Amino acid sequence: MIKTLLISALSILFIACSHRGNVVDFDYIEKVISDSPERAIVILDSIDRSSLTEADRHLADLLSIESRDKAYITHTSDSLVLDVMDYYSSHKDDRLYPLALYYGGRVYSDLGDYPTALRYFQSALDVIPDDTDNLELKSAALSQTGRLLDNLKLHSDAIPYLEKSIEIGKQSGDTFNLTYDYSLLSQVNIKVGNLPAARKYNAEAIRLATALSEIEQADMALELASILHREHKTDSALMVIRGLPDKVDPLCRNYSLAIAAQIYLDANVQDTAYIYARQLAMSNSPYKRTGFKIMFSPKLKGLVPKDTLLFYQPIYDRAIENYLDTYEASEAIIQNSQYNYQLHVREKEKAEAGKNKLYLLVCIISVLAALAVIGLLWLRMRNLREIVRLQMTLDTLRDFRQNQNMEPTGSTVNTQQEILRKKILHEFNSPKQVGCNSPVVKESIILSDIYQRLENFIAKNKSIPDSDGLWEELAQLIAVDSPEFRTRLNTLTNCKITDSEFRVALLIRCGISPSSMAILLNRTKSTISSRRSTLSYKIFGSGNNIKLLNPLILFL
């Protein structure tokens, strides 16, 4: 006790020292809740709420509710959780909104308002994100929903929730809560009459319960005795039940007495059955009627004196009346809860159906839009191909007509050549070409073996003789990329281009710099510059157009 108080005092001192300017280390408090919820309660109660911002105050209140719930303190009021849920309902993007809804369900579950608790648990499940950070909360909400549906006698509806909670427990490795989920699922299957499933889940619960206390292990064994008894395996049930009423949790004692009394009665151990039945009859538990039922059983007729039965008769009558009154009230609550649950299910199904319809509509619209775009693109490409074909036909007809009507005289040839020359220069200087990026060396040239050989010559500082076949191979490579390169170059220079100037043009087409040209051609840089200037003059005529030489040759 002294150690606990000392730890709590140090924790309070830590929190007090760690929040200057009204800043509280809530991350630390959340860790304390996981390790010691009682200590977290002391820390949270010591925080002055008036010094906190609105967000921090509601966070502190939510953590206070969580710490009390994890400390197994029964909630007796809903005023605090209503304020917390009201705040987070207006901040639904906050990560704590699902947690607030979950503890709304826990509070109303403790208050006995099952319809409201069920509504909050369902709302929490609807908004909990599907990620690994929220597995624990989702598993808890599923487990609590299953437990609540079981209390409302909606046993078949409880099973899917408990099975989902078990799946998450396996995924996260939470064997502690997994044990209780298996145990509860076993009990629910007993109530729906599925004894093989109940036996299977009880075996899993007993297997995992080895790390729990002896009381909790006794509770799991009590379920096994009940299953064996329902399977009419009385001898096996009798072996399991022996001594269990004195080992189970005190809250489960009357339940264990009811099972034990019935087992001993069916096993003809009448004295023990009578002792347990009389203890039940004198208790204030819901199993009081079971005690009277066994005491008045024909099997105990010779064991229980008549005057004793007459003494218990009025007590039995009052127990029946109280049961009927309680049954009517609980039935009203259960019916209301069942209606609310079915209403929630229908609303959820409607929402999912609407969502599916919307998704289907979006898919159909997307497919139709994609088909429309594909159709328009296909029509456009077809029209473009037709335009290109007609333009080529028109050019062919025009050339044929000119050839038919014009005589091949020297002046005519010169005129035609000059027209073609101006046409090439016009295409090069057209607004469309000017607006584009500068022409670049084609990738097919850069990746070729010939280009790599040029790079090797440059790297080794070696020249290529004029008679070397590499020049012809280079001309053929460029002809593949641009079949009219040499013809158009001759047209631009009026067929006055020399072999040395053509080799310069080939190297320009490959993107070779003037300094590298000097190496490959075994000439000085000034000579290369002179050849470039001469070639530029032959193409453009007078004027300083040397800067246009490279772009033009790359354009050809």
GIZIJO-V784009 format. One record per pair of residues at least 4 apart in sequence whose ideal C-beta (glycine too) atoms are under 7 Angstrom apart, sorted by the first residue. I is the first residue (numbers start at 0). J is the second residue. Records with the same first field share a line. If there is no record, write none. Layout:
I: J / J
This chain:
0: 4
1: 5
2: 6
3: 7
4: 8
5: 9
6: 10 / 38
7: 11 / 38 / 41
8: 12
9: 13
10: 14 / 31 / 38 / 42
11: 15 / 41 / 42 / 45
12: 16
13: 17
14: 18 / 23 / 24 / 42 / 46
17: 24
18: 22 / 23 / 24
21: 50 / 51 / 52
23: 46 / 51 / 55
24: 28
25: 29 / 58 / 62
26: 30
27: 31
28: 32 / 39 / 42 / 43 / 62
29: 62
30: 34
31: 35 / 38 / 39 / 42
32: 36 / 39 / 62 / 65 / 66 / 69
35: 39
36: 40 / 66 / 69 / 70
37: 70
38: 42
39: 43 / 66
40: 44 / 66 / 67 / 70
41: 45
43: 59 / 62 / 63 / 66
46: 59
48: 56 / 59
51: 55 / 56 / 59
52: 56
53: 57
54: 58
55: 59
56: 60
57: 61 / 83 / 86
58: 62 / 95
59: 63
60: 64 / 79 / 82 / 83
61: 65 / 83 / 95 / 98 / 99 / 102
62: 66
63: 67
64: 68 / 79 / 80 / 83 / 102 / 106
65: 69 / 102
66: 70
67: 72
68: 102 / 105
73: 109
74: 105 / 106 / 109 / 110
77: 81 / 106 / 107 / 110
78: 82
79: 83
80: 84 / 102 / 103 / 106
81: 85
82: 86
83: 87 / 99
84: 88 / 99 / 100 / 103
86: 90
87: 93 / 95 / 96 / 99
90: 96
91: 96
95: 99
96: 100 / 126
97: 101 / 123 / 126 / 127 / 136
98: 102 / 136
99: 103
100: 104 / 119 / 122 / 123 / 126
101: 105 / 120 / 123 / 136 / 139 / 140
102: 106
103: 107 / 119
104: 108 / 116 / 119 / 120 / 123 / 143
105: 109 / 143
106: 110
107: 112 / 115 / 116 / 119
108: 113 / 116 / 143 / 147
112: 116
113: 117 / 147 / 150 / 151 / 332 / 336
114: 118 / 335 / 336 / 339
115: 119
116: 120 / 147
117: 121 / 144 / 147 / 336 / 339 / 340
118: 122 / 339 / 343
119: 123
120: 124 / 140 / 143 / 144 / 147
121: 125 / 144 / 343
122: 126
123: 127 / 140
124: 140 / 141 / 144
127: 133 / 136 / 137 / 140
128: 133
133: 137
134: 138 / 167 / 170 / 171
135: 139 / 171
136: 140
137: 141 / 167
138: 142 / 164 / 167 / 168 / 173 / 176
139: 143
140: 144
141: 145 / 160 / 163 / 164
142: 146 / 161 / 164 / 176 / 180
143: 147
144: 148 / 160
145: 149 / 157 / 160 / 161 / 164 / 183
146: 150 / 183
147: 151
148: 153 / 156 / 157 / 160
149: 154 / 157 / 183 / 187
151: 333 / 336 / 337
152: 333
153: 157 / 337 / 340
154: 187 / 190 / 191
155: 191
157: 161 / 187
158: 162 / 184 / 187
159: 163
160: 164
161: 165 / 180 / 183 / 184 / 187
162: 166
163: 167
164: 168 / 180
165: 169 / 177 / 180 / 181 / 184
166: 170
167: 171
168: 173 / 176 / 177 / 180
169: 177
173: 177
174: 178 / 207
176: 180
177: 181 / 207
178: 182 / 204 / 207 / 208 / 211
179: 183
180: 184
181: 185 / 200 / 203 / 204 / 207
182: 186 / 204 / 219 / 222
183: 187
184: 188 / 200
185: 189 / 197 / 200 / 201 / 204 / 222
186: 190 / 222
187: 191
188: 193 / 196 / 197 / 200
189: 194 / 197 / 225 / 226 / 229
193: 197
194: 198 / 226 / 229 / 230
195: 199
196: 200
197: 201 / 226
198: 202 / 226
199: 203
200: 204
201: 205 / 219 / 222 / 223 / 226
202: 206
203: 207
204: 208 / 219
205: 219 / 223
208: 215 / 216 / 219
211: 215 / 216
213: 217 / 246
214: 218 / 246 / 247 / 248
215: 219
216: 220
217: 221 / 243 / 246 / 247
218: 247 / 248 / 251
219: 223
220: 224 / 239 / 243
221: 225 / 243 / 247 / 251 / 255 / 258
222: 226
223: 227 / 239
224: 228 / 236 / 239 / 240 / 243 / 258 / 262
225: 229 / 258
226: 230
227: 232 / 235 / 236 / 239
228: 233 / 236 / 258 / 261 / 262
232: 236
233: 237 / 262 / 265 / 266
234: 238
235: 239
236: 240 / 262
237: 241 / 262 / 266
240: 258 / 259 / 262
242: 246
243: 247 / 255 / 259
244: 252 / 255 / 256 / 259
247: 251 / 252 / 255
251: 255
252: 256
253: 257 / 279 / 282 / 284 / 286
254: 258 / 286
255: 259
256: 260 / 275 / 278 / 279
257: 261 / 279 / 286 / 289
258: 262
259: 263 / 275
260: 264 / 272 / 275 / 276 / 279 / 290 / 293
261: 265 / 293
262: 266
263: 268 / 271 / 272 / 275
264: 272 / 293 / 296 / 298
268: 272
269: 273 / 298 / 299 / 302
270: 274 / 302
271: 275
272: 276 / 293
273: 277 / 294 / 299 / 302 / 303
274: 278
275: 279
276: 280 / 290 / 293 / 294
277: 281 / 290 / 294
278: 282
279: 286 / 287 / 289 / 290
280: 287 / 290 / 291 / 294 / 311
282: 287
286: 290
287: 291 / 318
288: 292 / 318 / 319 / 322
289: 293
290: 294
291: 295 / 311 / 315 / 318
292: 296
293: 299
294: 299 / 303 / 311
295: 308
299: 303
303: 307 / 308
305: 309
306: 310
307: 311
308: 312
311: 315
312: 316
313: 317
314: 318
315: 319
316: 320
317: 321
318: 322
319: 323
320: 324
321: 325
322: 326
323: 327
324: 328
325: 329
326: 330
327: 331
328: 332
329: 333
330: 334
331: 335
332: 336
333: 337
334: 338
335: 339
336: 340
337: 341
338: 342
339: 343
340: 344
341: 345
342: 346
343: 347
344: 348
345: 349
346: 350
347: 351
348: 352
349: 353
350: 354
351: 355
352: 356
353: 357
354: 358
355: 359
356: 360
357: 361
358: 362
359: 363
360: 364
361: 365
362: 366
363: 367
364: 368
365: 369
366: 370
367: 371
368: 372
369: 373
370: 374
371: 375
372: 376
373: 377
374: 378
375: 379
376: 380
377: 381
378: 382
379: 383
380: 384
381: 385
382: 386
383: 387
384: 388
385: 389
386: 390
387: 391
388: 392
389: 393
390: 394
391: 395
392: 396
393: 397
394: 398
395: 399
396: 400
397: 401
398: 402
399: 403
400: 404
401: 405
405: 411
406: 411
407: 411 / 412
408: 412
409: 413
410: 414
411: 415
412: 416
413: 417
414: 418
415: 419
416: 420 / 490 / 493
417: 421
418: 422
419: 423 / 490
420: 424 / 490 / 491
421: 425
422: 426
423: 427 / 487 / 490 / 491
424: 428
425: 429
426: 432
427: 432 / 551 / 554
428: 432 / 433
429: 433
430: 434
431: 435
437: 550
438: 550 / 553 / 554
439: 553
440: 444 / 445 / 509 / 510 / 553
441: 480
442: 446
443: 447 / 480
444: 450 / 476 / 480 / 509
445: 450
447: 476
448: 452
449: 453 / 469 / 472 / 473 / 476
450: 454 / 509
451: 455
452: 456 / 469
453: 457 / 509 / 511 / 519
454: 458
455: 459
456: 461 / 463 / 519
457: 515 / 518 / 519
460: 518
462: 518 / 519 / 520 / 521
463: 467 / 469 / 470 / 519
468: 472
469: 473
470: 474 / 502
471: 475
472: 476
473: 477 / 505
474: 478 / 505
475: 479
477: 481 / 484 / 505 / 508
478: 482 / 484 / 485
481: 555
483: 487
484: 488 / 555
485: 489
486: 490
487: 491 / 555
488: 492 / 496 / 504 / 555
489: 494 / 496
491: 538
492: 496 / 537 / 538
495: 537
496: 500 / 501 / 537
497: 501
498: 502
499: 503 / 530
500: 504 / 530 / 533 / 534
501: 505
502: 506 / 520
503: 507 / 516 / 530 / 531 / 534
504: 508 / 534 / 552
505: 509
506: 511 / 516 / 519
507: 549 / 552
508: 552 / 553
511: 515 / 516
512: 516
513: 517 / 524 / 527 / 528
514: 524
515: 519
516: 520 / 527
517: 522 / 523 / 524 / 527
520: 527
522: 526 / 527
524: 528
525: 529
526: 530
527: 531
528: 532
529: 533
530: 534
531: 535 / 545 / 548
532: 536 / 545
533: 537
534: 538 / 548
535: 539 / 544 / 545 / 548
536: 540
538: 551
539: 544 / 547
547: 551
548: 552
549: 553
550: 554
551: 555
